């Protein structure tokens, strides 16, 4: 059971449901069944960029850049620095990008006691600032900023909800007759859960067919906190 599925199971148990079955049809939809007549599909509610989750770039891109930074060869370094990464999609970890990053690290090594900002290209910036002490490596990862993130939380949820509902409703289409009710449980990775006021405002914004009998938005921080549309 994945993290999101565990959160959803905990939430439904907390609101009184007991007869909850995980993957009642095996390795296909639905993810859960309640009382033999309610099917539940589970998904992360995440901010999308061109139809793809923002965290995909974070998971694929950042480890590669961090590895390059922290494996920069200089065993005789006397001082160290931290490197901050600011990125904007679309961005690919190409040979050219690796070369540009390495060139910056090499040039900065002669002024490592100073802070500098470097624009690698239109989608990537590095901020290098000195460490107060010598570290095991010359350059150490400091922080990252995803410039595609942000914006108004409710607007981001509204836009993602529309895309996710379309995706999930297509997935369940051929199994729709197997259950009396279909619910969609979304683990909120955008706002961390909605207040009553935010939920009310979100309902007012919805201008598309929900396609599910109920949609639940559950906090990714507190699995006991959730609400339904």
C-alpha positions in Angstrom: 0.0 0.0 0.0 1.4 3.4 -1.0 1.7 6.4 1.3 -1.4 8.1 -0.3 -3.5 4.9 0.1 -2.5 4.6 3.8 -3.6 8.2 4.4 -6.9 7.6 2.6 -7.5 4.4 4.6 -6.7 6.1 7.9 -9.1 9.0 7.0 -12.1 6.8 6.1 -11.6 4.7 9.3 -11.5 7.9 11.3 -14.9 9.0 10.0 -16.5 5.7 10.9 -16.2 3.3 7.9 -15.1 -0.2 9.0 -15.7 -2.6 6.0 -12.8 -1.2 3.9 -11.2 -3.5 1.4 -7.9 -2.6 -0.3 -7.7 -3.5 -4.0 -10.9 -5.7 -4.0 -10.4 -6.5 -7.7 -6.7 -7.1 -7.5 -4.2 -4.9 -9.2 -6.7 -2.6 -11.0 -9.3 0.0 -10.2 -10.8 0.6 -7.6 -8.1 1.1 -4.9 -10.6 0.6 -2.1 -14.1 -0.8 -1.7 -16.4 0.1 1.2 -19.4 -2.0 2.2 -19.3 -3.8 -1.1 -21.1 -0.9 -3.0 -18.7 2.1 -2.8 -15.6 2.2 -5.0 -12.8 4.6 -4.2 -10.1 5.8 -6.5 -7.0 7.3 -4.8 -4.6 9.9 -6.2 -2.3 12.7 -5.1 -3.7 16.2 -5.6 -0.6 17.9 -7.0 0.1 21.0 -8.9 0.6 20.3 -12.6 2.7 21.8 -15.3 1.7 21.0 -18.9 -0.2 18.0 -17.5 2.7 16.6 -15.5 3.2 16.7 -11.7 5.7 19.4 -10.6 7.5 16.9 -8.4 8.5 14.7 -11.3 11.1 17.3 -12.3 12.2 17.7 -8.7 12.8 14.0 -8.3 14.5 13.5 -11.7 16.5 16.7 -12.0 17.6 17.7 -8.6 19.5 14.6 -7.6 21.6 14.8 -10.7 22.5 18.4 -10.2 23.2 17.8 -6.5 25.4 14.8 -7.3 27.4 16.9 -9.8 27.8 19.7 -7.3 28.9 17.6 -4.4 31.2 15.3 -6.4 33.2 18.2 -7.9 36.8 17.1 -7.7 39.1 19.0 -5.4 40.5 16.9 -2.6 42.8 19.7 -1.4 40.1 22.3 -0.9 40.7 24.6 2.2 37.2 26.2 2.1 33.7 25.1 1.2 30.6 26.7 -0.1 26.8 26.0 -0.3 25.0 26.0 -3.6 21.4 27.1 -4.0 19.4 25.9 -7.1 16.6 27.9 -8.7 14.9 26.2 -11.7 12.1 26.7 -14.1 10.5 24.2 -16.4 11.1 22.9 -19.0 14.6 21.8 -18.2 16.7 18.7 -19.1 19.9 17.5 -17.5 21.9 17.5 -20.8 25.6 17.2 -21.5 25.7 20.9 -22.2 24.0 21.7 -18.9 26.5 19.5 -17.0 29.4 21.3 -18.7 28.0 24.7 -17.9 27.5 23.9 -14.2 31.0 22.4 -14.0 32.5 25.5 -15.6 30.8 27.7 -13.0 32.0 25.5 -10.1 35.6 25.6 -11.5 35.6 29.4 -11.9 34.1 30.0 -8.5 36.6 27.8 -6.7 39.1 30.7 -6.9 36.7 33.1 -5.1 35.0 30.5 -2.9 35.0 32.9 0.1 32.6 35.2 -1.8 28.9 34.9 -2.6 27.9 35.0 -6.2 24.8 34.3 -8.3 25.1 32.6 -11.7 22.6 32.3 -14.5 23.3 29.0 -16.1 20.6 29.5 -18.7 17.0 30.8 -18.9 15.8 28.0 -16.7 18.5 27.5 -14.1 20.3 29.7 -11.7 22.9 28.9 -9.0 23.6 30.9 -5.9 26.9 30.1 -4.3 27.7 31.3 -0.8 30.6 30.5 1.6 30.3 27.9 4.4 31.6 29.1 7.8 33.7 25.9 8.0 35.4 23.5 5.8 33.2 20.6 4.8 34.1 17.1 3.4 33.3 18.5 -0.1 34.1 21.8 -1.7 30.5 22.4 -2.7 27.5 21.3 -0.7 23.8 21.5 -1.7 22.2 24.3 0.2 18.6 24.7 -1.0 16.3 24.5 -4.1 13.5 26.8 -5.3 11.0 25.6 -7.9 9.9 28.7 -9.8 6.9 26.9 -11.2 5.4 26.4 -7.8 3.4 29.0 -6.0 0.5 31.1 -7.1 -2.9 31.0 -5.4 -3.6 27.7 -3.7 -7.2 27.5 -4.6 -6.6 28.4 -8.2 -3.9 25.7 -8.4 -6.3 23.1 -6.8 -9.1 24.2 -9.2 -6.9 23.7 -12.2 -5.4 20.4 -11.0 -8.8 19.0 -10.0 -10.2 19.5 -13.4 -7.3 17.6 -15.1 -7.3 14.8 -12.4 -11.1 14.2 -12.6 -10.9 13.9 -16.3 -8.0 11.4 -16.0 -9.6 9.3 -13.3 -13.1 9.2 -14.8 -11.6 7.8 -18.0 -9.8 5.1 -16.0 -13.0 3.9 -14.3 -15.3 4.1 -17.3 -15.4 0.4 -18.2 -15.8 -0.6 -14.5 -18.5 1.9 -13.6 -21.3 -0.7 -13.5 -19.5 -2.8 -10.9 -20.4 -0.4 -8.0 -23.4 1.7 -7.0 -21.2 4.7 -6.0 -17.8 5.9 -7.1 -15.7 8.2 -4.9 -12.4 10.0 -5.6 -10.1 10.5 -2.7 -7.3 13.1 -3.3 -4.4 13.5 -0.9 -3.7 17.3 -0.9 -0.1 18.0 -1.8 -0.9 21.6 -2.8 -2.5 23.1 0.2 -2.1 20.4 2.8 -5.8 20.3 3.5 -8.6 22.8 3.2 -10.3 24.9 5.8 -14.1 25.3 5.7 -13.8 28.7 4.2 -11.4 27.5 1.5 -13.7 24.5 0.7 -16.6 26.9 0.2 -14.6 29.1 -2.1 -13.4 26.1 -4.1 -17.0 24.8 -4.5 -18.0 28.2 -5.9 -15.1 28.1 -8.4 -16.0 24.7 -9.8 -17.4 25.1 -13.3 -17.0 21.5 -14.6 -18.6 18.1 -14.2 -17.2 16.3 -11.1 -18.1 12.9 -12.6 -17.8 11.2 -9.2 -20.5 10.8 -6.6 -18.2 12.3 -4.0 -14.7 13.8 -4.1 -12.7 13.9 -0.9 -9.7 16.2 -0.3 -7.5 14.9 2.5 -4.5 16.5 4.1 -1.2 15.0 3.3 0.0 16.2 6.7 -2.9 15.1 9.0 -4.8 12.1 7.7 -7.6 12.8 10.1 -8.3 16.1 8.3 -10.4 16.0 5.2 -13.5 17.3 3.5 -15.7 16.4 0.6 -17.2 18.1 -2.4 
